[in-house]
């Protein structure tokens, strides 16, 4: 008799769904929101990199086209690239130095045709 009563009490206690909706919601929210937040942050960093590279290449082309000699153009391009990367937060102390390559249609770069 006592054994039946114990089973009935346990069954009634575990069959009651009150309060479980909050636990389920929080569990699902954490399981779904953490990857979504990580994805949004990752895509933001990729977009920042794209902005930095696009801005640096545009500035480098303008600098090369308007600078009278190639040595000062190379220094100015390096500074512009560093600034563009720094503006997007991509040029930290542990980051490798950017590799800059300028290719011109004719040599030297500053000739007009």
C-alpha positions as CSV (number, residue, x, y, z in Angstrom):
1,X,0.0,0.0,0.0
2,X,2.8,2.4,0.9
3,X,4.7,1.5,-2.2
4,X,1.7,2.4,-4.4
5,X,1.2,5.7,-2.7
6,X,4.9,6.6,-3.2
7,X,4.7,5.8,-6.9
8,X,1.5,7.8,-7.2
9,X,3.1,10.8,-5.5
10,X,6.2,10.6,-7.7
11,X,4.1,10.2,-10.9
12,X,1.9,13.2,-10.0
13,X,5.0,15.3,-9.2
14,X,6.8,14.5,-12.5
15,X,3.6,14.7,-14.6
16,X,3.0,18.3,-13.5
17,X,4.3,20.7,-16.3
18,X,4.1,23.9,-14.3
19,X,7.3,25.9,-14.6
20,X,8.9,23.8,-17.3
21,X,8.1,26.3,-20.1
22,X,10.5,28.9,-18.6
23,X,13.2,26.3,-18.4
24,X,12.6,25.1,-21.9
25,X,12.5,28.7,-23.3
26,X,15.8,29.6,-21.6
27,X,17.5,26.4,-22.7
28,X,16.4,26.9,-26.3
29,X,17.2,30.6,-26.3
30,X,20.7,29.9,-25.1
31,X,21.2,27.1,-27.6
32,X,20.0,29.1,-30.5
33,X,21.2,32.6,-29.6
34,X,24.8,31.8,-28.8
35,X,25.6,30.5,-32.3
36,X,23.6,33.4,-34.0
37,X,25.5,36.0,-32.0
38,X,28.8,34.3,-32.8
39,X,27.9,34.3,-36.5
40,X,26.9,37.9,-36.5
41,X,30.2,38.9,-34.8
42,X,32.2,36.8,-37.2
43,X,30.5,38.3,-40.2
44,X,31.1,41.7,-38.8
45,X,34.8,41.1,-38.6
46,X,34.8,39.7,-42.2
47,X,33.0,42.9,-43.4
48,X,35.5,45.1,-41.5
49,X,38.3,43.3,-43.3
50,X,36.6,43.9,-46.6
51,X,36.1,47.6,-45.9
52,X,39.8,47.9,-44.8
53,X,41.2,46.2,-47.9
54,X,38.9,48.2,-50.2
55,X,39.8,51.5,-48.6
56,X,43.5,50.7,-48.5
57,X,43.6,49.8,-52.2
58,X,41.6,52.9,-53.3
59,X,43.9,55.1,-51.2
60,X,47.0,53.3,-52.5
61,X,46.0,53.9,-56.1
62,X,45.4,57.6,-55.5
63,X,48.7,57.9,-53.7
64,X,50.7,56.2,-56.5
65,X,48.9,58.3,-59.1
66,X,49.6,61.6,-57.4
67,X,53.1,61.1,-55.9
68,X,56.1,62.4,-57.9
69,X,58.6,59.6,-57.1
70,X,58.3,55.9,-56.4
71,X,60.2,55.9,-53.0
72,X,57.9,58.4,-51.4
73,X,54.9,56.7,-53.0
74,X,55.9,53.4,-51.4
75,X,56.2,55.0,-47.9
76,X,52.9,56.8,-48.3
77,X,51.1,53.6,-49.5
78,X,52.5,51.7,-46.5
79,X,51.3,54.4,-44.1
80,X,47.8,54.5,-45.8
81,X,47.4,50.7,-45.6
82,X,48.4,50.7,-41.9
83,X,45.9,53.5,-41.2
84,X,43.1,51.7,-43.1
85,X,43.7,48.5,-41.2
86,X,44.0,50.3,-37.9
87,X,40.7,52.1,-38.5
88,X,38.9,48.8,-38.8
89,X,40.7,47.3,-35.8
90,X,42.7,44.8,-37.8
91,X,46.2,46.0,-37.1
92,X,46.9,44.8,-33.6
93,X,50.2,44.0,-31.9
94,X,50.0,40.3,-32.7
95,X,48.9,40.7,-36.3
96,X,51.4,40.1,-39.1
97,X,52.5,43.0,-41.2
98,X,50.5,43.5,-44.3
99,X,52.0,42.6,-47.6
100,X,51.7,45.4,-50.1
101,X,52.1,44.9,-53.8
102,X,51.6,47.7,-56.4
103,X,51.4,46.6,-60.0
104,X,51.4,49.2,-62.8
105,X,50.6,48.9,-66.5
106,X,53.9,50.5,-67.5
107,X,57.2,50.9,-65.8
108,X,57.9,53.2,-64.0
109,X,54.5,53.5,-62.4
110,X,54.3,57.2,-62.7
111,X,54.5,57.5,-66.4
112,X,51.5,58.8,-68.4
113,X,50.6,57.4,-71.8
